[in-house]
């Protein structure tokens, strides 16, 4: 068995830290349900700003609140405004990877869902296990602007120059920190 990503909230912003609350991370249940993250489920949290990595369990907060609150000891690892990655995992046999399609949600600075993606593993001519990202939905619209860069138009331009979806996503994540 191998440990793999099952669901991910990528780039969500910490909205609070409650040191005196008894453990956990409080998340908007609507966002958790969209990604497939359950209450009481253990998740890993990776702080993009500090590099801190912790694990804790999920509790649901107020629906629609877009909250991301670290509680108890976990509150010491992040500051309000930090961007984090929250990852739920599972153990599978390698041949089960083909059937999995983990949901990945990316977020704006104020925790609106910016993009819905799925990870996929497929067998290709070159590899038994090859990795792909399928972009499914942009709830806030196709063309986002970061600074003066229209990300949708930039992505289209890169594709017109022969780059595939994976290469475009890699470049945008590398050079546009708000996209990552």
Secondary structure as a PSIPRED ss2 file (coil, helix, strand):
# PSIPRED VFORMAT (PSIPRED V4.0)

   1 X C   1.000  0.000  0.000
   2 X E   0.000  0.000  1.000
   3 X E   0.000  0.000  1.000
   4 X E   0.000  0.000  1.000
   5 X E   0.000  0.000  1.000
   6 X E   0.000  0.000  1.000
   7 X E   0.000  0.000  1.000
   8 X E   0.000  0.000  1.000
   9 X E   0.000  0.000  1.000
  10 X E   0.000  0.000  1.000
  11 X E   0.000  0.000  1.000
  12 X E   0.000  0.000  1.000
  13 X E   0.000  0.000  1.000
  14 X C   1.000  0.000  0.000
  15 X C   1.000  0.000  0.000
  16 X E   0.000  0.000  1.000
  17 X E   0.000  0.000  1.000
  18 X E   0.000  0.000  1.000
  19 X C   1.000  0.000  0.000
  20 X C   1.000  0.000  0.000
  21 X C   1.000  0.000  0.000
  22 X C   1.000  0.000  0.000
  23 X C   1.000  0.000  0.000
  24 X C   1.000  0.000  0.000
  25 X E   0.000  0.000  1.000
  26 X E   0.000  0.000  1.000
  27 X E   0.000  0.000  1.000
  28 X C   1.000  0.000  0.000
  29 X H   0.000  1.000  0.000
  30 X H   0.000  1.000  0.000
  31 X H   0.000  1.000  0.000
  32 X H   0.000  1.000  0.000
  33 X H   0.000  1.000  0.000
  34 X H   0.000  1.000  0.000
  35 X H   0.000  1.000  0.000
  36 X C   1.000  0.000  0.000
  37 X C   1.000  0.000  0.000
  38 X C   1.000  0.000  0.000
  39 X C   1.000  0.000  0.000
  40 X C   1.000  0.000  0.000
  41 X C   1.000  0.000  0.000
  42 X E   0.000  0.000  1.000
  43 X E   0.000  0.000  1.000
  44 X E   0.000  0.000  1.000
  45 X E   0.000  0.000  1.000
  46 X E   0.000  0.000  1.000
  47 X E   0.000  0.000  1.000
  48 X C   1.000  0.000  0.000
  49 X C   1.000  0.000  0.000
  50 X C   1.000  0.000  0.000
  51 X C   1.000  0.000  0.000
  52 X C   1.000  0.000  0.000
  53 X E   0.000  0.000  1.000
  54 X E   0.000  0.000  1.000
  55 X E   0.000  0.000  1.000
  56 X E   0.000  0.000  1.000
  57 X E   0.000  0.000  1.000
  58 X E   0.000  0.000  1.000
  59 X E   0.000  0.000  1.000
  60 X E   0.000  0.000  1.000
  61 X C   1.000  0.000  0.000
  62 X C   1.000  0.000  0.000
  63 X C   1.000  0.000  0.000
  64 X C   1.000  0.000  0.000
  65 X C   1.000  0.000  0.000
  66 X C   1.000  0.000  0.000
  67 X C   1.000  0.000  0.000
  68 X E   0.000  0.000  1.000
  69 X E   0.000  0.000  1.000
  70 X E   0.000  0.000  1.000
  71 X E   0.000  0.000  1.000
  72 X H   0.000  1.000  0.000
  73 X H   0.000  1.000  0.000
  74 X H   0.000  1.000  0.000
  75 X H   0.000  1.000  0.000
  76 X H   0.000  1.000  0.000
  77 X H   0.000  1.000  0.000
  78 X C   1.000  0.000  0.000
  79 X C   1.000  0.000  0.000
  80 X C   1.000  0.000  0.000
  81 X C   1.000  0.000  0.000
  82 X C   1.000  0.000  0.000
  83 X E   0.000  0.000  1.000
  84 X E   0.000  0.000  1.000
  85 X E   0.000  0.000  1.000
  86 X E   0.000  0.000  1.000
  87 X E   0.000  0.000  1.000
  88 X E   0.000  0.000  1.000
  89 X E   0.000  0.000  1.000
  90 X E   0.000  0.000  1.000
  91 X E   0.000  0.000  1.000
  92 X E   0.000  0.000  1.000
  93 X C   1.000  0.000  0.000
  94 X H   0.000  1.000  0.000
  95 X H   0.000  1.000  0.000
  96 X H   0.000  1.000  0.000
  97 X H   0.000  1.000  0.000
  98 X H   0.000  1.000  0.000
  99 X H   0.000  1.000  0.000
 100 X C   1.000  0.000  0.000
 101 X C   1.000  0.000  0.000
 102 X C   1.000  0.000  0.000
 103 X E   0.000  0.000  1.000
 104 X E   0.000  0.000  1.000
 105 X E   0.000  0.000  1.000
 106 X E   0.000  0.000  1.000
 107 X E   0.000  0.000  1.000
 108 X C   1.000  0.000  0.000
 109 X C   1.000  0.000  0.000
 110 X C   1.000  0.000  0.000
 111 X C   1.000  0.000  0.000
 112 X C   1.000  0.000  0.000
 113 X E   0.000  0.000  1.000
 114 X E   0.000  0.000  1.000
 115 X E   0.000  0.000  1.000
 116 X E   0.000  0.000  1.000
 117 X E   0.000  0.000  1.000
 118 X E   0.000  0.000  1.000
 119 X E   0.000  0.000  1.000
 120 X E   0.000  0.000  1.000
 121 X E   0.000  0.000  1.000
 122 X E   0.000  0.000  1.000
 123 X C   1.000  0.000  0.000
 124 X C   1.000  0.000  0.000
 125 X C   1.000  0.000  0.000
 126 X C   1.000  0.000  0.000
 127 X C   1.000  0.000  0.000
 128 X C   1.000  0.000  0.000
 129 X C   1.000  0.000  0.000
 130 X E   0.000  0.000  1.000
 131 X E   0.000  0.000  1.000
 132 X E   0.000  0.000  1.000
 133 X E   0.000  0.000  1.000
 134 X E   0.000  0.000  1.000
 135 X E   0.000  0.000  1.000
 136 X E   0.000  0.000  1.000
 137 X E   0.000  0.000  1.000
 138 X C   1.000  0.000  0.000
 139 X C   1.000  0.000  0.000
 140 X C   1.000  0.000  0.000
 141 X C   1.000  0.000  0.000
 142 X C   1.000  0.000  0.000
 143 X C   1.000  0.000  0.000
 144 X C   1.000  0.000  0.000
 145 X E   0.000  0.000  1.000
 146 X E   0.000  0.000  1.000
 147 X C   1.000  0.000  0.000
 148 X C   1.000  0.000  0.000
 149 X E   0.000  0.000  1.000
 150 X E   0.000  0.000  1.000
 151 X H   0.000  1.000  0.000
 152 X H   0.000  1.000  0.000
 153 X H   0.000  1.000  0.000
 154 X H   0.000  1.000  0.000
 155 X H   0.000  1.000  0.000
 156 X H   0.000  1.000  0.000
 157 X H   0.000  1.000  0.000
 158 X H   0.000  1.000  0.000
 159 X H   0.000  1.000  0.000
 160 X H   0.000  1.000  0.000
 161 X C   1.000  0.000  0.000
 162 X C   1.000  0.000  0.000
 163 X C   1.000  0.000  0.000
 164 X C   1.000  0.000  0.000
 165 X H   0.000  1.000  0.000
 166 X H   0.000  1.000  0.000
 167 X H   0.000  1.000  0.000
 168 X H   0.000  1.000  0.000
 169 X H   0.000  1.000  0.000
 170 X H   0.000  1.000  0.000
 171 X H   0.000  1.000  0.000
 172 X H   0.000  1.000  0.000
 173 X H   0.000  1.000  0.000
 174 X H   0.000  1.000  0.000
 175 X H   0.000  1.000  0.000
 176 X C   1.000  0.000  0.000
 177 X C   1.000  0.000  0.000
 178 X C   1.000  0.000  0.000
 179 X C   1.000  0.000  0.000
 180 X C   1.000  0.000  0.000
